[in-house]
Amino acid sequence: MVLKRHLGEGEEEDGSCKLVNNKSNQKLVSSKNVMHGFSSQELASTLEPLIRRWVRDEVQRVCQRLCSSSPRSPFGVLESCDTTSFQLHFQTKLPQMLFTGSKVESEDNTAVKLVLFDTNNNRIVSTGPLSSLKIHFVPLDGDFTVDDDEDWSQNDFEGKVIYARDGKRPLLAGDLVTVLKDGVSDLGDVYFTDNSSWRRSRTFRLGARAVSGVRIREAISEPFVVKDQRGESYKKHHPPALDDDIWRLEKIAKDGAFHKRLGSNRICTVKHFLQIYVTNESALRKILGGSSNKTWDTIIKHAKDCVLDDSLYAYHCMAEGIGLLFNSIFYIVGATFDGQSYSSLDKLPGYQMALVESLKQRFYKYIDEMLPMDDLSVFGASGSASNLLISGANILALHPGI
C-alpha cells in the first residue's frame, strides 16, 4: 500500500511547486481582516464601480487596438468601436417624485414623449426603417452617471438595468413595449411597483432601448424618487389651487409646526395664505417666525404659482367718492372715481394713484367691509371687465415682488 504524501506549502496537487511570497500572504490576510467588518452588500457597492471601470478601460483598449490593426474586422468589432449618431431621447421631463402604482407622466401631467434623433443633423428620424423601431422600457439605477455628449456603451446601459427585490413583483409594469411612428412615441400606462429607498442612490431612472441591428444610443431620464402610494395623500401640488389645504405648499408639513401656527391664525388654505401675504406680509412672517429666509422664499415662491380665479371684490369709500376693485387674494386691480366705471391702475394719473394707495391701506385694516362684485355692469367705457379679470388672474406672474 502506497501512502499518500501530504502536500507541502506552496505545492500543487499535480506535483508542481508554486512560489509563495510570505509578505503577500500577510497583506492578503490583513486585507481579509479589514474586509471582514463589511457586509457583502457594502463590499459589492465599493468594488463594483472599480471593477466596471477597469473592465471598460480594458475593452476600449482592445477595441482600439483591433480597429487600428485591421481595416475589416471579422466580428463587427469596427461597428462597436464607432460612436453612433442615432439616439433615443425623452423629449419631456419627468417629475422629481413618483408614486408606486401611478402612471409615469411628465412634470406637466402629460404623456412622456420619446423621439429618435439623428445627432448629425439634429433631426427626428421620421422616415426609413429606423422610424418604426420597437422600443423597450426598463428601470435603471439612479446612480447611472450620463452625459449627453458622451456615448456610453450598450454594456454600460445593461449593467444599470435593475430588477425587483426578492419576493416582489417586476419593478416596472404596464405597457413596456411600444413602436415608434415617424420616429416618435408616447409612453403608455407604465408604473413602478416598488419604492426606490432600497437603492444606494435612493432614486431610479427610466430607460428606453431599441430592438435593432444597428447601434442606437438608449434614452435615459433624469433620476427621480419613487415613494409608496400611501405617501401620495401628502403630495404637494404643482401648481397649488386656491382651495388647497395650506400644507400642500412646500416646506409646510401636514400637522407640522408651521401648519399648526397658521391654523391657529385661521390661515387654512392657500387662498388665506396669499390674502394675508398681500395685505400684511410682516404679520405672516411673524407667524412663521421660526423659518429661515430660504424656507420663507420657497413657501412664497410655491404659493405664487397658484392660478387665481375670476373673483372680484369692491371697497367703496363714500366720503372720497372712490371705489377700489380687488382680486381674490386682495390685490388691487382697478379703481373708480365716478362710482360707475372702473379703470385699471396703469391708466390712472399719479395723483389718483397716491389716493388709491392710501385708501388701499385703509381697506386692508377693514377687510370685513369688502363686498363681492357679482354685477360686472359697473364697468363702463373707460374700463373693460375682461381686461381687469385677466389682470387679476395673472397678477402674481406680472408682479413677482408682491
C-alpha positions in Angstrom: 0.0 0.0 0.0 1.3 3.4 -1.0 0.8 6.2 1.5 -0.4 9.5 0.0 2.1 12.1 0.6 0.8 15.3 2.3 1.2 18.4 0.1 3.9 20.8 1.2 3.4 24.5 1.5 3.2 26.1 -2.0 2.9 22.7 -3.7 0.1 21.9 -6.2 -1.7 18.5 -6.4 0.0 17.7 -9.7 3.3 17.8 -8.0 4.4 21.1 -9.3 5.6 23.8 -7.0 4.3 27.3 -6.6 6.4 30.0 -5.1 4.8 31.7 -2.2 5.5 35.2 -1.1 5.1 35.5 2.6 4.7 39.2 2.6 1.9 38.9 0.0 0.2 36.3 2.2 0.5 38.6 5.2 -1.1 41.5 3.2 -3.8 39.2 2.0 -4.6 38.1 5.5 -4.6 41.7 6.6 -6.9 42.7 3.8 -9.3 39.9 4.7 -9.3 41.0 8.3 -10.2 44.6 7.2 -12.9 43.5 4.8 -14.3 41.1 7.5 -16.0 44.1 9.1 -18.0 45.0 5.9 -21.3 43.4 4.8 -21.3 41.7 1.4 -23.6 44.4 0.1 -21.2 47.2 1.2 -18.3 45.4 -0.2 -20.0 44.9 -3.5 -21.1 48.5 -3.6 -17.4 49.6 -3.1 -15.9 47.2 -5.6 -18.5 47.4 -8.4 -17.5 50.8 -9.8 -13.8 49.9 -9.6 -14.2 46.6 -11.4 -16.6 48.1 -14.0 -14.2 51.0 -14.8 -11.3 48.5 -15.1 -13.3 46.2 -17.5 -14.5 49.2 -19.6 -10.9 50.5 -19.9 -9.6 47.1 -21.0 -12.4 46.6 -23.5 -11.8 50.0 -25.0 -8.0 49.4 -25.2 -8.5 46.1 -27.0 -11.2 47.6 -29.3 -8.9 50.4 -30.3 -6.0 48.0 -31.0 -8.2 45.9 -33.2 -9.7 48.9 -35.0 -6.2 50.3 -35.8 -4.7 46.9 -36.9 -7.4 45.6 -39.2 -9.4 47.7 -41.6 -12.0 44.9 -41.9 -12.6 43.2 -38.5 -14.4 39.9 -38.8 -16.8 40.0 -35.9 -18.2 43.5 -36.2 -15.6 45.0 -33.9 -15.3 48.1 -36.0 -19.1 48.7 -35.6 -18.7 48.6 -31.8 -15.7 50.9 -31.9 -17.6 53.7 -33.7 -19.9 56.0 -31.9 -23.5 56.2 -33.2 -25.3 59.3 -34.5 -28.7 57.8 -33.6 -30.1 58.4 -30.1 -33.4 57.8 -28.3 -34.4 60.8 -26.2 -37.1 61.6 -23.7 -38.4 64.9 -25.0 -40.5 65.7 -21.9 -39.0 65.9 -18.4 -40.2 63.5 -15.6 -41.1 64.9 -12.2 -38.6 64.6 -9.3 -41.1 62.3 -7.4 -43.4 59.5 -8.5 -45.6 57.1 -6.6 -45.9 53.3 -6.8 -48.9 52.3 -8.9 -49.3 55.7 -10.5 -48.8 56.2 -14.2 -45.4 57.7 -15.1 -46.1 61.1 -16.6 -44.2 64.3 -17.3 -43.9 67.3 -15.0 -47.0 68.9 -16.5 -49.0 65.7 -16.2 -48.9 64.9 -19.9 -47.6 61.8 -21.6 -43.9 61.2 -21.7 -42.7 61.7 -25.3 -39.9 59.6 -26.8 -38.2 60.5 -30.1 -35.4 59.1 -32.2 -32.8 61.7 -33.1 -30.1 61.7 -35.7 -27.5 63.9 -33.9 -25.6 64.5 -37.2 -28.4 66.9 -38.4 -30.2 67.3 -35.1 -33.5 66.0 -36.6 -36.0 63.4 -35.7 -35.7 60.2 -37.8 -39.1 60.4 -39.3 -38.6 58.2 -42.4 -37.0 54.9 -43.2 -36.9 51.6 -41.2 -35.5 53.2 -38.1 -38.5 55.5 -37.7 -40.7 52.5 -36.8 -38.5 50.6 -34.4 -39.8 48.6 -31.5 -38.8 50.1 -28.1 -38.5 48.5 -24.7 -38.7 50.5 -21.4 -36.6 49.4 -18.5 -35.9 50.6 -14.9 -32.4 51.9 -14.3 -30.4 52.7 -11.1 -30.5 56.4 -10.4 -26.7 56.4 -9.9 -26.1 55.9 -13.7 -24.0 59.0 -14.5 -24.7 60.0 -18.0 -23.5 62.8 -20.3 -25.4 63.6 -23.5 -22.1 64.4 -25.2 -20.6 61.1 -24.2 -21.7 57.8 -25.9 -21.9 55.1 -23.2 -21.7 51.5 -24.3 -24.6 49.1 -24.5 -22.9 47.1 -21.7 -22.8 50.2 -19.5 -26.5 50.6 -20.1 -27.4 46.9 -19.5 -25.3 47.0 -16.3 -27.5 49.6 -14.8 -30.8 47.9 -15.5 -32.2 46.9 -12.1 -34.6 44.1 -11.1 -37.2 43.6 -8.4 -36.2 42.7 -4.9 -36.7 39.0 -3.9 -40.4 38.2 -3.5 -41.5 41.4 -5.2 -43.4 41.9 -8.4 -41.5 43.1 -11.5 -40.2 46.5 -10.7 -41.6 48.2 -13.8 -45.0 47.1 -15.1 -47.6 48.1 -17.8 -47.0 48.9 -21.4 -43.3 48.2 -21.5 -43.1 47.9 -25.3 -44.0 50.5 -27.9 -43.4 51.1 -31.6 -42.1 54.4 -33.0 -44.4 56.1 -35.5 -42.4 58.5 -37.7 -39.7 58.4 -35.1 -42.0 59.4 -32.2 -43.9 57.6 -29.5 -45.7 58.3 -26.2 -45.1 56.4 -23.1 -48.2 54.3 -22.3 -49.5 53.1 -19.0 -46.2 52.4 -17.2 -45.8 52.4 -13.5 -43.3 51.3 -10.7 -44.4 48.6 -8.2 -41.8 49.3 -5.6 -40.2 52.4 -4.0 -36.6 53.5 -4.6 -35.5 53.7 -0.9 -33.6 50.4 -1.2 -31.2 51.7 -3.8 -27.9 53.3 -2.7 -28.8 56.4 -4.7 -32.4 56.3 -3.4 -33.5 57.0 -6.9 -34.5 55.3 -10.2 -34.2 56.4 -13.8 -36.3 55.3 -16.8 -34.5 53.9 -19.8 -35.6 53.1 -23.3 -33.7 50.8 -25.7 -34.4 49.9 -29.3 -34.6 46.5 -30.9 -32.3 47.0 -33.9 -29.4 45.5 -35.7 -27.5 48.8 -35.6 -26.2 50.6 -32.5 -28.7 53.2 -31.2 -27.9 55.0 -28.0 -30.5 54.5 -25.4 -32.7 57.1 -23.8 -32.1 57.8 -20.1 -34.3 60.0 -18.0 -33.2 62.3 -15.1 -33.2 60.5 -11.7 -36.3 60.6 -9.6 -37.6 59.3 -6.3 -40.4 56.7 -6.1 -42.4 56.6 -2.9 -45.1 54.2 -1.8 -48.7 55.0 -2.9 -49.7 55.8 0.7 -47.4 58.8 0.6 -49.5 60.4 -2.2 -52.0 61.8 0.2 -49.2 64.0 1.5 -48.1 65.1 -2.0 -47.5 68.8 -2.7 -49.5 70.2 -5.6 -47.7 71.9 -8.5 -49.3 74.4 -9.1 -51.4 74.7 -5.9 -55.1 75.6 -6.1 -56.6 78.4 -4.1 -58.7 76.0 -2.0 -55.9 73.6 -1.3 -55.0 72.9 2.3 -52.1 75.1 3.4 -49.9 72.0 3.9 -49.9 71.4 0.2 -47.3 74.2 0.0 -43.6 73.3 0.0 -41.9 73.4 3.5 -45.3 73.2 5.3 -45.7 69.7 6.7 -49.1 68.2 7.4 -49.7 68.6 11.2 -46.2 70.1 11.5 -45.3 73.3 13.4 -46.0 75.7 10.6 -49.3 74.0 9.8 -50.5 74.4 13.4 -49.3 78.0 13.7 -51.1 79.0 10.5 -54.3 77.1 11.5 -54.4 78.8 14.9 -54.5 82.1 13.0 -57.3 80.9 10.7 -55.0 80.5 7.7 -56.2 77.1 6.4 -56.0 77.3 2.7 -53.6 78.6 0.0 -56.1 81.4 -0.6 -56.0 82.5 3.0 -52.2 82.4 2.9 -52.0 84.6 -0.2 -54.5 87.1 1.2 -52.6 87.6 4.4 -49.3 87.8 2.4 -50.7 90.6 0.2 -52.4 92.5 3.0 -49.9 92.1 5.9 -46.7 90.4 4.9 -44.9 91.2 8.2 -47.7 89.5 10.2 -47.4 86.4 8.1 -43.6 86.4 8.5 -44.1 86.7 12.3 -46.4 83.6 12.3 -43.7 81.7 10.5 -41.0 83.3 12.7 -39.0 80.1 13.0 -38.4 79.8 9.3 -35.1 80.7 7.6 -35.0 83.1 4.7 -34.5 80.2 2.3 -37.6 78.4 3.7 -39.7 81.5 3.5 -38.7 82.1 -0.1 -39.5 78.5 -1.0 -43.0 78.8 0.5 -43.8 82.1 -1.1 -42.5 81.0 -4.5 -44.7 77.9 -4.4 -47.7 79.9 -3.3 -47.3 82.4 -6.1 -47.5 79.6 -8.6 -51.2 79.4 -7.7 -53.7 80.0 -10.5 -56.2 82.7 -9.4 -59.9 82.6 -10.1 -62.0 85.4 -11.5 -63.5 86.6 -8.2 -63.5 90.4 -7.8 -64.3 92.4 -4.6 -65.1 96.1 -4.2 -64.5 98.6 -1.4 -66.3 101.9 -1.5 -65.1 105.0 0.3 -68.3 107.1 0.3 -66.6 110.3 1.7 -64.0 110.4 -1.1 -66.3 109.0 -3.7 -63.7 106.4 -4.7 -64.2 102.7 -5.2 -61.5 100.1 -5.2 -61.5 96.8 -7.0 -59.6 93.7 -5.7 -59.0 90.2 -6.9 -59.5 87.0 -4.9 -56.3 87.5 -2.9 -57.0 91.2 -2.2 -54.5 92.6 -4.7 -55.9 95.8 -6.1 -56.6 95.7 -9.8 -58.8 98.7 -10.5 -60.4 101.9 -9.2 -63.3 104.2 -9.9 -63.6 107.9 -9.2 -67.1 108.5 -10.5 -68.8 105.5 -8.9 -69.7 104.0 -12.3 -66.8 102.9 -14.4 -63.6 101.3 -13.2 -60.1 101.8 -14.7 -57.1 99.6 -14.4 -54.3 101.0 -12.3 -51.9 101.5 -15.1 -54.3 104.1 -16.6 -54.5 106.3 -13.6 -52.5 109.5 -13.3 -50.0 109.9 -10.5 -52.2 112.0 -8.1 -55.0 109.4 -8.3 -52.6 106.6 -7.7 -51.5 108.3 -4.5 -55.1 108.3 -3.3 -55.6 104.7 -4.3 -52.5 103.6 -2.3 -53.7 105.5 0.8 -57.2 104.0 0.6 -55.8 100.6 -0.1 -54.1 100.5 3.3 -57.3 101.6 5.0 -59.1 98.8 3.2 -56.6 96.2 4.5 -57.5 97.3 8.0 -61.2 96.8 7.4 -61.3 93.8 5.2 -64.7 92.8 6.6 -66.2 95.7 4.7 -65.3 94.1 1.4 -68.3 93.4 -1.0 -68.2 90.7 -3.7 -68.6 92.0 -7.2 -71.4 89.9 -8.6 -72.6 92.6 -11.0 -69.9 93.4 -13.6 -72.1 96.1 -15.2 -70.2 98.7 -13.2 -67.5 98.5 -15.8 -68.0 101.4 -18.2 -66.4 102.6 -21.4 -63.2 103.6 -19.6 -62.6 100.2 -18.1 -63.0 96.7 -19.6 -64.2 93.9 -17.3 -62.3 91.3 -19.3 -59.1 93.2 -19.0 -59.4 93.6 -15.3 -60.2 89.9 -14.9 -57.1 89.0 -16.9 -55.1 91.3 -14.7 -56.5 89.6 -11.6 -55.7 86.1 -12.8 -52.1 86.9 -13.7 -51.2 89.4 -11.0 -48.6 87.1 -9.3 -46.8 86.4 -12.5 -46.8 90.1 -13.6 -45.8 91.3 -10.1 -43.2 88.9 -8.6 -42.4 91.3 -5.9 -45.7 91.1 -4.1 
